[in-house]
């Protein structure tokens, strides 16, 4: 039985091996390789042999089974040998393939070894990087619920928690409380949505200290896109945050200090403004007395020398007032409390007025001053003319100050941009002075700064004018600057722009071509003055030719260019300064007797003396001249008869010098200063108020009592008074008027506080007008004309036959109009004539009494050639006779005295007429 089992086991093993070979054969392509076909019969033979062997073992009595088993084994050997022979190539191929496989295996092992080495190097690098990251960064990992699953050593060191206390805990363990809940809500919204979050987080360590980290949290997502882990990498920025916090604290501290400094500065600025207002009041109060008294003295019948002293003092006082105004203006601009007025005005008239005002200053230095706006420009504008005047005056006065004798100062302007509602103008002030170095051109617009300084104080000034001008220009939406003069070897050009509103009314129609076809010859004009003459005469329809030399002019007058009409008008410009007067003897020829002449001059007395020697009709026109004054002079000359001088006088003014009726109203003066009361009282009397109807109060309480006890037509109220000031007094007056159901009485502020706040306070208190100290006579007269009732005119006195012959009447206005001067300058000219002629006659009489023949000859020459010769013909012959007699130098002083007395007698009606004219125009 055991043998049978062994046979069965061996048979099964053989069958299994054959089946394995069969499978292998099939896998190697049994159907494609004939070398494998032997395996099937051999296998079958072996299986059959093993089967016979198994049966023989089970039934040994069957004898043929032994021979059958041997036959089957022989057949298997035979077929096996045949298969081996056929298998030999396959075996050889197999061994060859095995060698290749071994070689490939060897190469593969080399490559695998190299790859393993590279992988190990990469793993080493990665390990080093992870170590470096671990040294620098703070790394942690959490699950989707925020529980900590991993922390590195840096995390442990920063948090000061042991690792075992951190793992499994929520990150809320480290919450510092410095972040609002919304901060963490946004963080979780981002990382749960699979987005990387970056931000700054403040955590709290185990010992309670805070530390700041710049954190990046990266979500790791599963196949469904949901985060299953969060890796957080943080950088410690505590030092940086603490530094920033210290800096912020320092900034807050500095800001607080600066705010405190600013508040102190504002308080100091307010104190400065209050101080300036107080100082203004304190300075203006005595200055009001000084200037008021000087103005009253100037109007009295003082001898010439004393009147001159009073005028010099008055001029200095007005200079001091101008300085005070500059300082106050600058302080108001710095404090941002400076406002511009918006009124309608004519820009051309403003420039002409400014030029006339600055002319004496320029002429005193022998400078040519010219102001010009093209005649075709529309100049009806809206803005602040007073502040524009301030800018022009500052620039012109500087130009005159820094220009040496014999130079020129020019003011030119024109539009550079316009829209429907405004025009931007550019103005230039050119001089031929010392110039300004480039490095100082910006500096000069700073306050209290001058380009030319030194111990000599050659030019003087405070350095405020340009600083104020710069601020005013900026308020008018413009800019200001200075550059060197390109058309001259030295000198400067100050330029500025301003934007002015246009007036709503339609522009006036263009003037007709009044002098169409006239030929005019200009002599001696250059620069801006020549351009001005060209522009004016071209606009009037005339043609003007201009030459520089008298010789050229005389040649043209003798023989005009072929085919052209002869000249009828000659305009000769006399250069400023006595030494540079042009010799006009070449024009004093009979052949030129039918011509008309206009002599442009800065000195009317000498200019008229020169004009008297010209043939034909002649007029003097003082420079700088406006288009209206020149047109009036041309019109008068071209319509005049060809006498030696233009003898046709313009119509005289219908108003008599003594036509002022005075004021019938009662006036209450309120001021705590006795001197101010005296000045105001004297001015009121001078202006025609009734002495019995002018009352004075020395404080608010006294003023209120007087007001309630009497009826007044006008109250002049000082604002700054001890006790009850003028504001409160006015409020009390208004309250009492309401209680008594009385109409309000005009109350005029009479104060030295000229700040905008002061004016506003006056309006709030209920005042009707404003008179700033020092009060000028004309300003006071304007308020009286506005509020005080006029007195009825006095009845005509009964004519009385005088015991002595009456003096002949002299029409001052007619005499002034002959010169072509604008009417607004008549008062100034009259004052100059009255002062100069009176002083000249008195000085000449002293020379005659002291037998000073040379001095008397010089003064009589000035008298003969003065403005009186052309304006007042009454003294022309007496002055000429006196001058001729003195020049004989024969010592006949009795005859000279007689001629001087005759001259004084001829001058007396002129002096009286001038006095009446001055008094009437000043309200006296």
C-alpha positions in Angstrom: 0.0 0.0 0.0 2.8 2.3 0.8 4.4 1.6 -2.6 1.1 2.4 -4.2 1.0 5.7 -2.5 4.5 6.5 -3.6 3.7 5.6 -7.1 0.7 7.8 -7.1 2.7 10.7 -5.6 5.5 10.4 -8.2 2.9 10.1 -11.0 1.2 13.2 -9.8 4.5 15.1 -9.7 5.3 14.1 -13.3 1.9 15.1 -14.5 2.3 18.4 -12.7 5.7 19.0 -14.3 4.3 18.2 -17.7 1.4 20.5 -17.2 3.9 23.3 -16.1 5.9 22.7 -19.3 2.7 22.8 -21.3 1.8 26.1 -19.8 5.3 27.5 -20.3 5.2 26.3 -23.9 2.0 28.0 -24.5 3.3 31.2 -22.9 6.3 31.1 -25.2 4.3 30.7 -28.3 3.6 27.1 -28.7 1.6 27.7 -31.8 4.4 29.7 -33.4 7.6 27.6 -32.6 8.1 24.1 -33.9 10.8 23.5 -31.4 8.3 23.2 -28.7 6.2 20.5 -30.4 8.1 17.6 -29.1 7.0 18.3 -25.6 3.5 16.9 -26.2 4.4 13.3 -27.3 7.1 13.1 -24.7 4.8 14.3 -22.1 2.1 11.8 -23.2 4.6 8.9 -23.2 5.9 9.8 -19.8 2.3 10.1 -18.5 1.4 6.7 -20.1 4.6 5.1 -18.6 3.7 6.5 -15.2 0.2 5.3 -15.6 1.4 1.7 -16.5 3.8 1.8 -13.6 0.9 2.8 -11.3 -1.3 -0.1 -12.5 1.6 -2.5 -12.3 2.2 -1.4 -8.7 -1.5 -1.9 -8.0 -1.7 -5.3 -9.9 1.7 -6.9 -9.9 0.3 -10.2 -11.2 -0.1 -8.7 -14.7 3.3 -9.5 -16.3 3.1 -7.6 -19.6 2.9 -4.4 -17.8 6.6 -4.4 -17.2 7.4 -4.7 -20.8 4.8 -2.1 -21.7 6.3 0.4 -19.2 9.8 -0.2 -20.6 8.4 0.4 -24.1 6.8 3.6 -23.2 9.9 4.8 -21.4 12.0 4.0 -24.5 9.6 5.9 -26.7 9.8 8.9 -24.3 13.6 8.7 -24.4 13.5 8.5 -28.2 11.2 11.4 -28.6 13.1 13.2 -25.9 16.4 12.8 -27.8 14.8 13.9 -31.0 13.4 17.0 -29.1 16.8 17.7 -27.5 18.3 17.8 -30.9 15.7 20.2 -32.1 15.9 22.1 -28.9 19.6 22.7 -29.0 19.4 26.0 -30.9 16.7 27.1 -28.5 18.9 26.2 -25.6 21.8 28.1 -27.2 19.5 31.1 -27.8 18.3 30.8 -24.3 21.8 30.9 -23.0 22.6 33.9 -25.2 19.5 35.7 -24.0 20.5 35.0 -20.5 23.8 36.7 -21.0 22.1 39.8 -22.5 19.8 39.7 -19.6 22.7 39.6 -17.2 24.4 42.4 -19.0 21.1 44.4 -18.9 20.7 43.5 -15.3 24.2 44.8 -14.6 23.5 48.0 -16.4 20.2 48.3 -14.6 21.8 47.8 -11.3 24.3 50.5 -12.1 21.5 52.9 -13.0 19.5 51.9 -10.0 22.6 52.5 -7.9 23.2 56.0 -9.5 19.5 56.8 -9.0 19.7 55.6 -5.4 22.7 57.8 -4.8 21.0 60.9 -6.4 17.9 60.1 -4.4 20.0 59.9 -1.2 21.7 63.3 -2.1 18.3 64.8 -2.8 17.0 63.4 0.5 20.1 64.8 2.2 19.5 68.2 0.6 15.9 68.1 1.6 16.8 67.1 5.0 19.2 70.1 5.3 16.5 72.4 3.9 14.0 71.1 6.4 16.6 71.6 9.1 17.2 75.2 7.9 13.4 75.8 7.7 13.0 74.3 11.1 15.7 76.6 12.5 14.1 79.7 11.0 10.4 79.0 10.6 7.7 78.0 13.0 5.9 75.0 11.6 2.7 73.3 12.7 0.1 71.0 11.3 -3.5 70.8 12.3 -6.5 68.7 11.3 -9.7 70.2 9.8 -11.0 70.9 13.3 -7.9 73.0 14.2 -6.4 70.4 16.5 -2.6 70.4 16.5 -1.0 67.3 15.0 2.6 68.4 14.6 4.8 71.2 15.8 8.5 71.8 15.3 11.1 72.8 17.8 10.7 76.5 16.9 7.0 76.4 17.6 7.8 74.8 21.0 10.4 77.5 21.8 8.2 80.4 20.8 5.0 79.2 22.5 7.0 78.0 25.6 4.6 75.0 25.8 6.0 71.4 25.8 5.2 69.4 22.7 3.0 67.0 24.5 0.8 69.8 25.8 0.4 71.2 22.3 -0.4 68.0 20.3 -4.1 67.4 20.2 -5.0 70.9 21.5 -6.7 73.6 19.5 -4.8 76.6 18.3 -7.1 78.8 20.4 -4.7 77.8 23.2 -2.4 80.6 21.9 -5.1 83.2 21.2 -3.8 86.6 22.3 -7.1 88.4 22.3 -5.7 91.1 20.0 -7.7 90.1 17.0 -11.5 90.4 16.7 -13.6 87.3 15.9 -14.1 88.5 12.3 -10.3 88.1 11.8 -10.4 84.4 12.5 -13.7 84.0 10.6 -12.1 85.3 7.5 -9.1 83.0 8.0 -11.2 79.9 8.3 -13.4 80.9 5.4 -10.3 81.0 3.2 -8.6 77.8 4.2 -11.8 75.7 4.3 -12.4 76.9 0.8 -9.0 75.5 -0.2 -7.3 78.9 -0.5 -3.9 79.8 0.9 -4.2 82.4 3.7 -1.4 84.9 4.6 -1.4 87.4 7.4 0.0 88.7 10.6 -1.1 87.0 13.8 -0.4 87.9 17.4 -0.2 84.9 19.8 0.3 84.7 23.5 3.0 82.4 24.9 2.7 80.3 28.1 4.2 83.0 30.3 1.6 85.6 29.0 4.0 87.5 26.7 2.9 88.4 23.2 4.7 87.5 20.0 3.9 88.4 16.4 4.2 86.1 13.4 3.8 86.4 9.7 1.9 83.3 8.9 1.1 81.3 5.7 -1.5 78.5 6.1 -1.7 75.9 3.2 -4.6 73.5 3.0 -4.0 69.9 1.8 -7.0 68.6 -0.1 -8.3 65.0 -0.6 -9.6 63.6 -3.9 -12.9 65.3 -3.2 -11.3 68.7 -2.9 -11.9 68.9 0.8 -9.0 69.8 3.2 -7.8 67.0 5.4 -4.8 68.8 6.9 -3.4 72.4 7.3 0.3 73.2 7.3 1.2 76.6 8.9 4.6 78.1 8.4 5.2 81.2 10.4 8.1 83.8 10.8 8.7 85.6 14.0 8.4 89.4 13.4 8.0 90.4 17.0 11.0 92.7 16.9 9.8 94.4 13.8 6.3 94.9 15.2 7.6 96.2 18.5 9.9 98.6 16.6 6.9 99.8 14.5 4.8 100.2 17.7 7.6 102.2 19.2 7.8 104.3 16.1 4.1 104.8 16.1 4.1 105.7 19.7 6.9 108.2 18.9 5.0 109.5 16.0 1.9 109.9 18.2 4.0 111.6 20.7 5.6 113.9 18.2 2.2 114.6 16.6 0.8 115.5 20.0 3.8 117.7 20.6 3.4 119.3 17.1 -0.4 119.8 17.8 0.5 121.4 21.1 3.1 123.5 19.3 0.5 124.4 16.6 -2.0 125.3 19.2 0.6 127.4 20.9 1.5 129.0 17.6 -2.2 129.6 16.8 -2.6 131.1 20.3 0.5 133.1 19.8 -0.8 134.2 16.3 -4.0 135.3 17.9 -2.1 137.1 20.6 0.0 138.7 17.9 -3.1 139.7 15.9 -4.6 141.1 19.1 -1.3 142.8 19.9 -1.1 144.3 16.4 -4.7 145.4 16.6 -4.0 147.0 20.0 -0.7 148.5 18.8 -2.5 149.7 15.7 -5.0 151.5 17.9 -2.3 152.9 20.1 -0.2 154.1 17.2 -3.1 155.4 15.1 -4.6 157.3 17.9 -1.7 159.8 18.3 -1.0 159.6 14.6 -4.6 160.6 14.0 -3.9 163.7 16.1 -0.6 164.4 14.3 -1.9 164.1 10.8 -5.1 165.8 11.5 -3.4 168.8 13.0 -0.9 168.9 10.1 -3.8 168.8 7.6 -5.5 171.7 9.5 -2.3 173.6 9.6 -1.8 173.1 5.9 -5.1 174.7 5.2 -4.4 177.8 7.2 -2.8 181.0 6.0 0.7 180.2 7.1 3.7 181.7 5.6 5.3 179.5 2.9 8.2 178.1 5.0 6.0 177.0 7.9 3.5 175.5 5.5 6.4 173.6 3.9 7.4 172.3 7.3 3.8 171.1 7.9 3.7 169.4 4.6 7.0 167.6 5.1 5.8 166.4 8.5 2.5 165.3 7.0 4.4 163.4 4.3 6.5 161.6 6.9 3.4 160.8 8.9 1.7 159.3 5.9 4.9 157.3 5.3 4.6 156.0 8.8 1.0 155.1 8.3 1.9 153.3 5.1 4.4 151.2 7.0 1.9 150.4 9.7 -0.6 149.3 7.1 2.0 147.0 5.5 2.7 145.3 8.8 -1.0 144.8 9.5 -1.6 143.6 6.0 1.1 141.0 6.3 -0.1 139.8 9.6 -3.6 139.5 8.3 -2.4 137.5 5.2 -0.3 135.2 7.4 -3.3 134.6 9.7 -5.5 133.7 6.6 -7.9 136.5 7.4 -7.4 138.6 4.4 -10.3 138.9 2.0 -10.5 140.6 -1.4 -13.3 143.0 -2.4 -15.3 142.5 -5.6 -16.3 145.8 -7.2 -16.6 147.1 -10.7 -13.7 149.3 -11.9 -11.8 150.4 -15.0 -8.4 148.9 -15.2 -7.1 151.5 -17.6 -8.2 154.3 -15.3 -6.6 152.5 -12.4 -3.2 152.3 -14.2 -3.4 156.0 -15.2 -4.1 157.0 -11.7 -1.3 155.0 -10.3 1.1 156.4 -12.8 0.2 159.9 -11.9 0.5 159.2 -8.2 4.0 157.7 -8.7 5.1 160.4 -11.2 6.5 162.9 -8.6 8.7 160.2 -7.1 10.1 159.3 -10.5 10.5 162.9 -11.7 12.4 163.8 -8.5 15.0 161.3 -9.7 14.9 162.4 -13.3 13.3 159.1 -14.5 11.1 158.5 -17.4 7.9 156.8 -16.2 5.4 155.3 -18.7 2.3 153.2 -18.1 0.5 151.6 -21.0 -2.5 149.4 -21.8 -3.3 149.0 -25.5 -6.3 151.3 -26.4 -8.3 148.5 -28.0 -8.6 146.4 -24.8 -11.8 146.3 -22.9 -10.8 147.2 -19.4 -14.1 147.2 -17.5 -13.3 144.5 -14.9 -14.5 143.3 -11.5 -12.1 142.7 -8.7 -10.3 144.5 -5.9 -8.8 147.7 -7.3 -7.3 148.8 -4.0 -5.2 145.6 -3.7 -4.2 145.9 -7.3 -3.1 149.4 -6.6 -1.1 148.1 -3.7 0.8 145.6 -6.0 1.5 148.2 -8.7 2.6 150.8 -6.2 5.0 148.3 -4.5 6.5 147.2 -7.8 6.8 150.8 -9.2 8.2 152.2 -6.0 10.9 149.5 -6.0 11.7 150.1 -9.6 12.0 153.8 -9.0 14.1 153.2 -5.9 16.6 151.0 -7.6 16.9 152.9 -10.9 19.7 155.5 -11.1 19.0 159.0 -12.3 18.3 159.3 -16.0 16.9 155.8 -16.3 13.4 154.6 -17.2 10.6 152.7 -15.5 7.8 151.1 -17.7 4.5 149.5 -16.8 2.9 147.4 -19.4 -0.1 144.9 -19.4 -2.4 142.9 -21.5 -4.6 139.7 -21.5 -3.1 136.3 -21.9 -6.2 134.1 -21.3 -9.9 134.6 -21.1 -13.2 132.7 -20.7 -16.8 133.7 -20.5 -16.5 135.1 -17.0 -12.9 136.2 -16.5 -9.7 137.5 -18.0 -6.2 136.6 -17.0 -3.8 139.6 -17.3 0.0 139.7 -17.4 1.7 142.9 -16.2 5.3 143.8 -16.4 7.3 146.5 -14.6 10.6 147.1 -16.3 13.4 149.2 -14.9 17.0 150.1 -15.9 18.3 149.8 -12.4 20.9 147.7 -10.7 19.3 144.4 -11.4 18.9 141.4 -9.1 21.3 138.5 -9.0 19.8 135.1 -10.0 20.4 133.5 -6.6 18.3 136.2 -4.9 15.3 136.3 -7.2 13.3 133.9 -5.2 14.5 135.2 -1.8 13.2 138.7 -2.4 9.6 137.6 -2.2 10.1 136.4 1.4 9.1 138.8 4.1 11.7 141.1 5.6 14.2 140.2 2.8 15.9 142.5 0.4 18.2 141.8 -2.6 20.5 144.7 -1.8 21.4 145.1 1.8 24.3 146.5 3.8 25.3 148.9 6.4 24.8 151.9 4.1 21.1 151.3 3.8 21.3 153.0 0.4 17.8 152.0 -0.7 16.0 151.6 2.6 12.7 149.7 3.0 11.4 146.9 5.3 11.4 144.1 2.7 7.6 143.6 3.2 6.3 145.1 -0.1 7.2 142.2 -2.4 6.1 139.6 0.2 2.7 141.3 0.5 2.5 141.6 -3.3 3.2 137.9 -3.7 0.5 136.9 -1.3 -2.0 139.3 -3.0 -1.2 138.0 -6.4 -1.7 134.4 -5.2 -5.1 135.4 -3.8 -6.0 136.7 -7.3 -5.1 133.3 -8.8 -1.9 134.5 -10.2 1.9 134.2 -9.8 4.7 136.7 -9.6 8.4 136.6 -10.5 11.4 138.5 -11.7 13.9 138.1 -14.5 16.7 140.0 -16.0 15.8 142.5 -18.7 16.7 141.0 -22.1 16.7 144.3 -24.1 19.1 146.2 -21.8 22.5 145.6 -20.3 21.1 145.8 -16.8 17.8 146.2 -15.0 15.0 143.9 -14.1 11.5 142.8 -15.2 9.0 142.1 -12.5 6.0 140.3 -13.9 2.8 139.0 -12.4 -0.5 137.6 -13.5 -4.0 138.0 -12.0 -7.4 136.8 -13.0 -10.2 139.4 -13.0 -13.9 138.9 -13.5 -15.6 140.5 -16.4 -18.4 142.9 -15.8 -21.9 141.8 -16.7 -22.7 145.0 -18.7 -21.9 145.0 -22.4 -18.6 146.6 -23.4 -18.8 150.2 -24.7 -18.7 150.8 -28.4 -15.4 151.5 -30.1 -14.5 155.2 -30.2 -14.8 156.9 -33.6 -11.7 157.7 -35.6 -11.6 161.3 -34.4 -8.4 162.4 -36.1 -8.7 160.4 -39.3 -6.1 161.4 -41.9 -4.0 163.6 -39.6 -0.2 163.4 -39.9 1.7 163.6 -36.6 5.4 163.8 -36.0 6.8 162.4 -32.8 10.3 163.5 -31.6 12.4 162.0 -28.8 10.2 159.2 -27.6 11.5 155.7 -27.3 10.7 152.3 -25.8 7.2 152.0 -24.3 6.4 155.6 -24.8 6.9 155.4 -28.5 4.7 152.3 -28.6 2.1 154.1 -26.6 2.0 157.0 -29.1 1.7 154.6 -32.0 -1.1 152.7 -30.4 -3.1 155.9 -29.5 -2.8 157.7 -32.8 -3.5 154.6 -34.9 -6.6 154.0 -32.8 -7.7 157.5 -33.5 -7.2 157.2 -37.2 -4.1 159.3 -37.5 -0.6 158.4 -38.7 2.4 159.2 -36.6 6.0 159.1 -37.7 8.6 159.1 -34.9 12.3 160.3 -34.9 14.8 160.7 -32.2 16.7 163.9 -33.2 15.4 167.4 -33.6 17.6 167.8 -36.7 15.7 164.9 -38.4 12.4 166.3 -37.3 13.2 169.8 -38.7 14.2 168.3 -42.0 10.9 166.3 -42.2 8.9 169.3 -41.3 10.5 171.4 -44.0 10.1 168.7 -46.7 7.6 165.9 -45.9 8.0 162.6 -47.8 6.8 162.8 -51.4 3.1 162.2 -52.0 2.2 162.6 -48.3 0.2 165.3 -46.5 2.3 167.7 -44.4 2.5 167.4 -40.7 0.1 169.5 -38.6 1.0 168.3 -35.1 4.4 167.8 -33.5 4.8 165.9 -30.2 8.1 166.6 -28.6 9.3 164.5 -25.6 11.5 166.2 -23.1 13.8 163.7 -21.5 13.7 163.8 -17.7 16.3 165.9 -15.9 17.5 169.4 -16.4 20.7 168.4 -18.1 19.1 166.4 -20.9 16.6 168.9 -22.1 16.4 168.9 -25.9 17.3 172.2 -27.7 14.2 173.2 -29.7 15.8 176.2 -31.3 15.7 174.4 -34.7 11.9 174.4 -34.5 11.6 178.1 -33.6 11.5 179.2 -37.2 8.9 181.3 -39.1 8.5 178.4 -41.5 7.0 176.3 -38.7 4.5 179.0 -37.5 1.5 177.0 -38.7 2.2 173.9 -36.7 0.8 172.8 -33.4 3.0 171.5 -30.6 2.6 169.3 -27.6 5.5 169.2 -25.3 5.7 166.1 -23.1 7.5 167.1 -19.9 8.0 166.1 -16.3 8.5 169.6 -15.0 5.6 171.8 -16.0 7.3 175.1 -15.1 10.3 174.6 -17.3 8.4 172.8 -19.9 6.0 175.7 -20.4 8.9 178.1 -20.5 10.3 176.1 -23.4 6.9 175.8 -25.1 6.5 179.5 -25.0 9.4 179.8 -27.4 7.8 177.6 -30.0 6.0 179.1 -33.0 2.3 178.3 -33.6 0.0 176.9 -30.9 1.6 174.9 -28.1 0.6 173.1 -25.0 2.5 171.3 -22.3 1.4 167.8 -21.2 2.8 166.4 -18.0 4.0 162.9 -18.0 2.9 160.2 -17.6 -0.1 161.0 -19.7 -3.2 159.0 -20.3 -5.0 158.5 -23.6 -7.9 160.8 -22.5 -5.5 163.6 -21.5 -3.6 163.3 -24.8 -6.7 163.2 -26.9 -8.1 166.3 -25.1 -4.8 168.2 -25.7 -4.8 167.2 -29.4 -8.5 168.2 -29.8 -7.8 171.6 -28.3 -4.7 172.2 -30.4 -6.3 171.2 -33.7 -9.3 173.3 -33.1 -7.4 176.4 -31.8 -6.6 179.5 -33.8 -3.0 179.8 -34.8 -1.9 182.3 -32.1 1.4 182.1 -30.4 -0.2 179.9 -27.7 -3.4 178.0 -27.5 -5.6 180.9 -26.2 -9.0 179.3 -26.3 -9.8 178.4 -22.7 -12.0 175.4 -21.9 -15.3 176.1 -20.3 -15.0 177.0 -16.7 -16.5 174.9 -13.9 -20.0 176.0 -13.0 -19.5 175.6 -9.3 -18.2 178.6 -7.4 -15.4 178.1 -4.9 -17.6 179.4 -2.2 -20.8 177.5 -3.1 -20.5 175.1 -0.2 -23.6 175.6 2.0 -22.2 173.7 5.1 -24.0 171.2 7.3 -27.1 171.9 9.4 -27.1 168.7 11.4 -26.0 168.1 15.0 -23.1 165.8 15.5 -22.1 163.8 18.6 -18.3 163.1 18.9 -17.4 160.1 21.2 -13.8 159.5 22.1 -11.8 159.0 25.3 -8.8 161.0 24.0 -9.1 164.7 24.3 -6.7 165.4 21.4 -8.8 163.2 19.1 -11.9 165.2 20.1 -10.1 168.5 19.3 -9.0 167.3 15.9 -12.4 165.9 14.9 -14.1 169.1 16.2 -11.8 171.3 14.2 -12.3 169.2 11.0 -16.1 169.4 11.4 -16.0 173.1 11.8 -13.7 173.4 8.8 -16.1 171.3 6.8 -19.0 173.7 7.6 -20.7 172.2 10.7 -22.3 174.6 13.2 -20.0 175.1 16.2 -23.1 175.1 18.5 -24.3 171.8 17.2 -21.2 169.7 17.7 -21.1 167.9 21.0 -18.4 165.8 22.6 -18.5 162.8 25.0 -15.4 161.3 26.6 -16.8 157.7 27.1 -19.6 155.4 26.4 -21.7 156.2 29.4 -21.5 159.9 28.8 -22.3 159.4 25.1 -25.4 157.3 25.9 -26.6 160.0 28.4 -26.1 162.8 25.9 -27.8 160.8 23.1 -30.9 160.2 25.3 -31.0 163.8 26.3 -30.6 165.4 22.8 -31.4 164.7 19.2 -28.5 164.1 16.9 -28.2 163.6 13.2 -24.9 161.8 13.2 -22.7 160.0 15.8 -18.9 159.6 15.4 -18.2 156.7 17.7 -14.7 155.6 18.9 -14.7 151.9 19.3 -11.8 151.3 21.8 -12.7 153.0 25.0 -12.3 152.0 28.7 -15.5 151.0 30.5 -18.3 150.9 27.9 -16.6 150.6 24.5 -18.1 151.9 21.3 -19.6 148.6 20.3 -21.6 148.3 23.5 -22.5 152.0 23.4 -23.9 151.5 19.9 -25.9 148.5 21.0 -27.4 150.4 23.9 -28.3 153.3 21.5 -30.0 150.9 19.2 -31.9 149.3 22.0 -33.0 152.7 23.4 -34.2 153.8 19.9 -36.3 150.7 19.6 -37.8 151.3 23.0 -38.6 154.9 22.1 -39.8 153.8 18.7 -37.3 156.2 17.1 -35.7 155.8 13.7 -32.0 154.7 13.9 -29.5 157.5 13.9 -26.4 157.0 11.7 -23.5 155.9 13.8 -20.0 156.0 12.1 -17.2 154.0 13.6 -14.3 156.3 14.5 -11.6 153.8 15.2 -8.0 152.7 14.7 -8.9 149.0 14.4 -8.9 148.5 10.7 -8.8 144.7 10.7 -11.6 142.7 9.1 -12.7 141.5 12.5 -12.9 145.2 13.6 -15.1 146.1 10.6 -17.3 143.1 11.2 -17.7 144.0 14.8 -18.9 147.4 13.8 -21.5 146.0 11.5 -22.7 143.5 14.1 -23.0 146.3 16.7 -25.3 148.2 14.3 -22.9 150.9 13.0 -23.6 152.4 9.6 -20.1 153.4 8.4 -16.4 153.1 9.1 -13.8 155.9 9.5 -10.3 154.6 10.1 -7.8 156.6 12.1 -6.0 158.7 11.2 -9.0 160.4 9.7 -8.5 162.5 6.7 -10.5 165.5 5.9 -11.9 164.1 2.6 -13.0 160.8 4.3 -14.8 162.8 7.0 -16.4 165.0 4.4 -17.6 161.9 2.5 -19.4 160.6 5.6 -21.0 164.1 6.2 -22.1 164.2 2.6 -23.7 160.8 3.0 -25.5 161.2 6.4 -25.5 164.9 7.6 -28.2 167.3 6.2 -27.0 170.3 4.2 -27.6 173.8 5.6 -29.8 176.1 3.6 -27.7 178.5 1.4 -27.0 181.8 3.0 -28.8 184.8 1.4 -26.7 186.8 -1.0 -25.1 189.7 0.9 -25.9 193.2 -0.1 -23.2 194.6 -2.3 -21.0 197.1 -0.7 -18.8 199.4 -2.6 -15.2 198.7 -1.6 -13.0 201.4 -0.4 -10.3 200.1 -2.6 -10.5 198.8 -6.1 -11.6 195.1 -6.2 -9.2 192.5 -7.4 -9.8 191.0 -10.8 -11.4 187.6 -10.9 -9.2 184.6 -11.7 -10.8 181.4 -13.0 -8.5 178.7 -11.7 -10.4 175.8 -13.3 -10.2 177.4 -16.7 -6.5 178.0 -16.3 -6.0 174.4 -15.2 -7.9 173.0 -18.2 -5.7 174.8 -20.6 -2.9 172.5 -19.6 -4.9 169.4 -20.5 -4.4 167.9 -17.0 -7.2 165.6 -15.7 -9.6 167.3 -13.4 -8.7 165.0 -10.5 -5.2 166.6 -10.4 -6.4 170.2 -10.3 -6.3 170.3 -6.5 -2.7 169.0 -6.3 -1.5 171.4 -9.0 -3.2 174.3 -7.3 -1.6 173.5 -4.0 1.8 173.2 -5.7 1.4 176.6 -7.5 0.2 178.3 -4.4 3.0 176.9 -2.3 5.8 177.4 -4.8 4.9 180.8 -6.1 4.3 182.2 -2.6 7.6 180.8 -1.3 9.4 182.0 -4.5 8.1 185.6 -4.1 8.9 185.7 -0.4 12.4 184.3 -1.1 12.9 186.8 -3.9 11.8 189.7 -1.7 14.4 188.6 0.9 17.1 188.6 -1.8 16.1 192.1 -3.0 16.2 193.4 0.6 19.6 191.8 1.1 20.9 193.0 -2.3 21.7 189.4 -3.4 21.7 190.0 -7.1 22.8 186.6 -8.3 20.3 184.8 -6.2 17.6 187.3 -7.2 18.5 186.8 -10.9 18.2 183.0 -10.6 14.9 183.1 -8.8 13.4 185.7 -11.1 14.4 183.5 -14.0 12.6 180.6 -12.5 9.6 182.8 -11.8 9.5 184.1 -15.4 9.7 180.6 -16.8 7.5 178.9 -14.3 4.1 177.4 -14.8 2.5 180.8 -14.0 3.6 182.2 -17.4 1.4 179.8 -19.3 -1.4 179.2 -16.8 -1.8 182.8 -15.4 -1.0 185.3 -18.0 -1.6 188.2 -15.5 1.9 187.8 -14.1 3.8 187.1 -17.2 4.8 190.6 -18.1 5.5 191.8 -14.5 7.8 188.8 -14.0 9.6 189.2 -17.3 10.1 192.9 -16.5 11.5 192.2 -13.1 13.8 189.5 -14.4 15.1 191.8 -17.1 15.7 194.7 -14.6 17.6 192.5 -12.2 19.8 191.2 -15.0 21.0 194.7 -15.7 22.9 194.6 -12.4 23.1 198.4 -12.2 22.3 198.5 -8.5 18.9 200.2 -8.8 17.3 198.2 -6.1 14.5 200.8 -5.6 13.3 200.1 -9.2 13.7 196.4 -8.6 11.6 196.7 -5.5 8.9 198.7 -7.4 8.7 196.0 -10.0 8.6 193.3 -7.4 5.6 195.1 -5.7 3.8 195.3 -9.0 4.4 191.6 -9.5 3.1 190.8 -6.0 0.0 192.9 -6.7 -0.6 191.0 -9.9 -0.2 187.7 -8.0 -2.6 188.6 -5.2 -5.8 187.8 -7.1 -4.2 184.6 -8.3 -3.3 183.7 -4.7 -6.8 184.5 -3.4 -8.4 182.4 -6.2 -6.1 179.5 -5.5 -6.9 179.6 -1.8 -10.6 179.6 -2.5 -10.2 176.7 -5.0 -8.2 174.7 -2.5 -10.6 175.4 0.4 -13.7 174.6 -1.7 -12.2 171.2 -2.8 -11.1 170.3 0.7 -14.4 171.4 2.2 -13.0 174.3 4.2 
